[in-house]
């Protein structure tokens, strides 16, 4: 049995690389997790007990030995501070995070296969990630897998789950796919869902909804003003017709004013316009 000597000193996040320095194959590997982060920042804006990392190194111990960093395309941790400093985290170091591993890790498969279904899966088990999502929209046939595979850690093994969007009770959110427009791209994206299976709106949709509501309010205000102006014109026309008719019948200005609920000055002004 191999014996591990306890580390005398664990390095801090200041001393560790913030990523594995491997460039992404395409922009979607950044856009997809960043969209999930942006939606979370909107729906959880009052919460301060979560952190979503994008392409950030995760450092951890396994059997008291420091392991090589894992760098998920995206990951979510619950029960940690939303922010640790003004400049944010440099990396996610478990011994600085009260040993709280991510509850969800996301890998987006690219044209260069990176062992998402084998080696990385075993590493995430060692890390203790409860849910592991492999999103493979473009190369699933090559890899002989489904485009969306979400695994749950049960008794030391990842078990493939069914159903989409998949509800994750530990975070109170579901995750799944939908075709929407984001940053000008119309395609399938990963989105968060509520308990009823409704996708939370993306930022562009929220902005557009707010713009439409503002435009509707402007139109309603304009229509109300137009109706008020028409009513005022109609009232003046009716008063003018009534004053003209009563004056032609020989009534005095004072009599007309009393009959029309006007002042004598108003009656004279109407008659001067004739």
FENRARA-V550047 format. One record per residue. N is the residue number from 1. RES is the residue in one small letter. PHI is phi in radians with two decimals (NA if undefined). PSI is psi in radians with two decimals (999 if undefined). OMEGA is omega in radians with two decimals (none if undefined). Layout:
N,RES,PHI,PSI,OMEGA / N,RES,PHI,PSI,OMEGA
//
This chain:
1,x,NA,2.25,-3.11 / 2,x,-1.31,2.31,3.09 / 3,x,-1.80,2.30,3.11 / 4,x,-1.82,2.30,3.06 / 5,x,-1.45,2.31,3.12 / 6,x,-1.02,2.48,3.09 / 7,x,-1.19,2.28,3.13 / 8,x,-1.23,-0.59,-3.12 / 9,x,-2.59,2.20,3.10 / 10,x,-1.62,2.37,3.14 / 11,x,-1.21,2.68,3.10 / 12,x,-1.55,2.96,3.11 / 13,x,-1.07,-0.46,3.10 / 14,x,-1.14,-0.47,-3.04 / 15,x,-1.69,-0.20,-3.05 / 16,x,-1.76,2.57,3.05 / 17,x,-1.06,2.51,-3.08 / 18,x,-1.45,-0.24,3.08 / 19,x,-2.71,-3.13,3.12 / 20,x,-1.56,0.08,3.09 / 21,x,1.14,0.20,3.11 / 22,x,-1.51,2.12,-3.13 / 23,x,-1.19,2.57,3.11 / 24,x,-1.28,2.69,-3.12 / 25,x,-1.29,-0.58,-3.14 / 26,x,-2.70,2.93,-3.03 / 27,x,-1.15,-0.39,-3.11 / 28,x,-1.11,-0.51,-3.14 / 29,x,-1.15,-0.36,3.02 / 30,x,-1.73,-0.69,-3.07 / 31,x,-1.13,-0.74,-3.07 / 32,x,-1.11,-0.92,3.10 / 33,x,-1.18,-0.56,3.11 / 34,x,-1.16,-0.56,3.05 / 35,x,-1.14,-0.77,3.10 / 36,x,-1.05,-0.71,3.11 / 37,x,-1.10,-0.78,-3.10 / 38,x,-1.10,-0.72,3.11 / 39,x,-1.15,-0.74,3.10 / 40,x,-1.05,-0.75,-3.13 / 41,x,-1.08,-0.45,3.11 / 42,x,-1.44,-0.85,-3.05 / 43,x,-1.42,-0.37,3.11 / 44,x,-1.99,0.57,-3.04 / 45,x,-1.13,-0.39,3.13 / 46,x,-1.56,-0.24,-3.11 / 47,x,-1.53,2.53,3.13 / 48,x,-2.18,0.32,-3.04 / 49,x,-2.02,0.62,-3.13 / 50,x,-2.59,2.78,3.07 / 51,x,-2.57,2.32,3.09 / 52,x,-2.08,2.04,-3.13 / 53,x,-1.76,2.52,3.10 / 54,x,-2.13,2.08,3.10 / 55,x,0.89,0.77,-3.11 / 56,x,-2.01,2.43,-3.14 / 57,x,-1.20,2.41,3.08 / 58,x,-2.02,2.15,-3.12 / 59,x,-1.92,2.43,-3.06 / 60,x,-2.70,2.90,3.07 / 61,x,-1.89,2.56,3.00 / 62,x,-2.38,2.12,-3.06 / 63,x,0.93,0.80,3.06 / 64,x,1.14,0.30,3.11 / 65,x,-2.13,2.34,3.14 / 66,x,-1.21,2.28,-3.10 / 67,x,-1.70,2.77,3.02 / 68,x,-1.04,2.57,-3.08 / 69,x,-1.10,2.50,2.94 / 70,x,-1.76,2.45,-3.14 / 71,x,-2.24,1.46,3.11 / 72,x,-1.14,2.71,3.01 / 73,x,-1.12,-0.58,3.05 / 74,x,-2.75,2.61,3.06 / 75,x,-2.67,2.66,-3.12 / 76,x,-2.17,2.26,3.05 / 77,x,-2.07,2.45,3.12 / 78,x,-2.04,2.45,3.11 / 79,x,1.60,0.28,3.08 / 80,x,-2.12,2.80,3.14 / 81,x,-1.10,2.43,3.09 / 82,x,-1.05,-0.66,3.13 / 83,x,-2.45,2.48,3.14 / 84,x,-1.88,-0.29,3.11 / 85,x,-2.87,3.00,-3.13 / 86,x,-1.10,-0.59,-3.12 / 87,x,-1.57,-0.04,3.10 / 88,x,1.43,3.06,3.13 / 89,x,-1.22,2.50,3.00 / 90,x,-1.50,-0.58,3.07 / 91,x,-2.78,3.05,-3.14 / 92,x,-1.89,1.84,-3.03 / 93,x,-1.93,1.99,-3.01 / 94,x,-1.04,-0.63,-3.13 / 95,x,-1.29,-0.09,2.99 / 96,x,-1.82,-0.07,-3.08 / 97,x,-2.03,0.52,3.13 / 98,x,1.01,0.55,3.11 / 99,x,1.02,0.58,3.12 / 100,x,-1.68,1.94,3.12 / 101,x,-1.39,2.85,3.01 / 102,x,-1.02,2.50,3.06 / 103,x,-1.47,-0.40,-3.12 / 104,x,-2.45,2.29,3.02 / 105,x,-2.14,2.46,-3.08 / 106,x,-2.16,2.25,3.03 / 107,x,-2.09,2.31,3.12 / 108,x,-1.90,1.99,-3.05 / 109,x,-1.27,2.33,-3.13 / 110,x,-1.99,-3.00,-3.11 / 111,x,-1.16,-0.44,3.06 / 112,x,-1.73,1.89,-3.09 / 113,x,-1.15,2.29,-3.06 / 114,x,-2.12,0.64,3.05 / 115,x,1.08,0.59,-3.14 / 116,x,-1.10,-0.54,-3.06 / 117,x,-1.60,-0.19,-3.10 / 118,x,-2.16,-1.47,-3.01 / 119,x,-1.06,-0.80,-3.13 / 120,x,-1.13,-0.62,3.13 / 121,x,-1.06,-0.74,3.12 / 122,x,-1.15,-0.63,3.13 / 123,x,-1.17,-0.68,3.13 / 124,x,-1.19,-0.53,3.04 / 125,x,-1.12,-0.81,3.11 / 126,x,-1.08,-0.65,3.12 / 127,x,-1.18,-0.48,3.14 / 128,x,1.59,0.45,3.12 / 129,x,-1.28,2.13,-3.06 / 130,x,-1.19,-0.71,-3.10 / 131,x,-2.21,2.32,-3.13 / 132,x,-2.19,2.04,-3.11 / 133,x,-1.90,2.16,3.04 / 134,x,-1.89,2.01,-3.14 / 135,x,-1.85,2.06,-3.01 / 136,x,-2.37,1.20,-3.04 / 137,x,-1.28,-0.43,-2.99 / 138,x,-1.88,-0.34,-3.03 / 139,x,-2.24,0.37,-3.09 / 140,x,-1.15,-0.61,3.12 / 141,x,-1.19,-0.69,3.08 / 142,x,-1.03,-0.74,-3.07 / 143,x,-1.56,-0.07,3.14 / 144,x,1.02,0.82,3.11 / 145,x,-2.39,3.00,3.08 / 146,x,-1.44,2.74,3.13 / 147,x,-1.12,-0.54,-3.08 / 148,x,-2.24,1.91,3.11 / 149,x,-2.23,2.09,3.12 / 150,x,-2.03,2.22,-3.08 / 151,x,-1.96,2.51,3.08 / 152,x,-2.02,2.34,-3.12 / 153,x,-1.36,2.04,-3.14 / 154,x,-2.36,2.03,3.12 / 155,x,0.92,0.80,3.06 / 156,x,1.38,0.16,3.12 / 157,x,-2.33,2.60,3.06 / 158,x,-1.54,2.17,3.13 / 159,x,-1.92,2.19,3.13 / 160,x,-1.15,2.27,-3.11 / 161,x,-1.70,2.82,3.10 / 162,x,-2.06,2.84,3.11 / 163,x,1.63,2.39,3.12 / 164,x,-2.65,2.32,-0.03 / 165,x,-1.11,2.59,-3.10 / 166,x,-1.66,2.21,-3.12 / 167,x,-1.47,2.23,3.13 / 168,x,-1.93,1.75,-3.05 / 169,x,-1.10,-0.52,-3.10 / 170,x,-1.11,-0.41,3.14 / 171,x,-2.03,-0.11,3.13 / 172,x,1.20,0.53,3.13 / 173,x,-2.48,2.71,2.96 / 174,x,-1.85,2.83,3.08 / 175,x,-2.37,2.46,-3.11 / 176,x,-2.95,-2.90,-3.06 / 177,x,-2.07,2.62,3.02 / 178,x,-2.78,2.67,-3.14 / 179,x,-1.61,1.97,-3.14 / 180,x,-2.46,3.06,3.09 / 181,x,-1.81,2.17,3.11 / 182,x,-2.47,2.33,-3.05 / 183,x,0.79,0.67,3.09 / 184,x,1.42,-0.01,-3.13 / 185,x,-1.79,2.14,3.07 / 186,x,-1.68,1.87,-3.09 / 187,x,-2.87,-3.10,3.06 / 188,x,-1.39,2.34,3.12 / 189,x,-2.27,2.74,2.95 / 190,x,-1.41,2.34,-3.11 / 191,x,-2.35,2.78,3.00 / 192,x,-1.54,2.60,-3.10 / 193,x,-2.28,2.67,3.05 / 194,x,-1.52,-3.10,-3.04 / 195,x,-1.12,-0.48,-3.12 / 196,x,-1.51,0.02,3.12 / 197,x,1.53,0.30,3.10 / 198,x,-1.64,2.29,-3.14 / 199,x,-1.26,2.39,3.02 / 200,x,-1.23,2.45,-3.08 / 201,x,-1.17,2.60,3.06 / 202,x,-1.45,2.82,-3.07 / 203,x,-0.94,-0.71,-3.13 / 204,x,-1.10,-0.64,3.10 / 205,x,-1.18,-0.70,3.12 / 206,x,-1.09,-0.79,3.13 / 207,x,-1.07,-0.75,-3.13 / 208,x,-1.16,-0.70,3.09 / 209,x,-1.09,-0.74,3.11 / 210,x,-1.13,-0.70,3.11 / 211,x,-1.12,-0.73,3.14 / 212,x,-1.14,-0.72,3.10 / 213,x,-1.11,-0.71,3.11 / 214,x,-1.12,-0.70,3.13 / 215,x,-1.17,-0.69,3.10 / 216,x,-1.12,-0.71,3.10 / 217,x,-1.13,-0.71,3.12 / 218,x,-1.10,-0.75,3.14 / 219,x,-1.14,-0.71,3.12 / 220,x,-1.11,-0.75,3.12 / 221,x,-1.11,-0.69,3.13 / 222,x,-1.15,-0.72,3.12 / 223,x,-1.14,-0.68,3.10 / 224,x,-1.11,-0.71,3.12 / 225,x,-1.14,-0.72,3.12 / 226,x,-1.12,-0.70,3.11 / 227,x,-1.13,-0.70,3.13 / 228,x,-1.13,-0.70,3.13 / 229,x,-1.17,-0.69,3.10 / 230,x,-1.13,-0.73,3.14 / 231,x,-1.10,-0.69,3.12 / 232,x,-1.16,-0.71,3.10 / 233,x,-1.12,-0.75,-3.14 / 234,x,-1.09,-0.72,3.13 / 235,x,-1.10,-0.75,3.14 / 236,x,-1.13,-0.69,3.12 / 237,x,-1.13,-0.76,3.12 / 238,x,-1.10,-0.75,3.11 / 239,x,-1.09,-0.73,-3.13 / 240,x,-1.12,-0.75,3.13 / 241,x,-1.12,-0.74,-3.12 / 242,x,-1.16,-0.80,3.14 / 243,x,-1.06,-0.77,-3.13 / 244,x,-1.07,-0.76,-3.13 / 245,x,-1.15,-0.80,-3.14 / 246,x,-1.13,-0.63,3.12 / 247,x,-1.18,-0.63,3.12 / 248,x,-1.21,-0.39,3.11 / 249,x,-1.47,-0.04,3.05 / 250,x,1.67,0.17,3.13 / 251,x,-1.29,2.60,3.10 / 252,x,-1.33,2.89,3.13 / 253,x,-1.05,-0.71,-3.14 / 254,x,-1.13,-0.71,3.13 / 255,x,-1.14,-0.72,3.12 / 256,x,-1.12,-0.73,3.14 / 257,x,-1.05,-0.73,3.13 / 258,x,-1.16,-0.74,-3.10 / 259,x,-1.17,-0.60,-3.06 / 260,x,-1.75,0.08,-3.12 / 261,x,1.01,0.75,3.10 / 262,x,-2.11,2.90,3.02 / 263,x,-1.51,2.71,3.08 / 264,x,-0.96,-0.63,3.13 / 265,x,-1.10,-0.71,3.12 / 266,x,-1.16,-0.66,3.12 / 267,x,-1.12,-0.78,3.13 / 268,x,-1.07,-0.69,3.14 / 269,x,-1.10,-0.68,3.11 / 270,x,-1.16,-0.75,-3.10 / 271,x,-1.18,-0.55,3.13 / 272,x,-1.21,-0.34,3.13 / 273,x,-1.43,-0.20,-3.09 / 274,x,-1.27,999,none
//
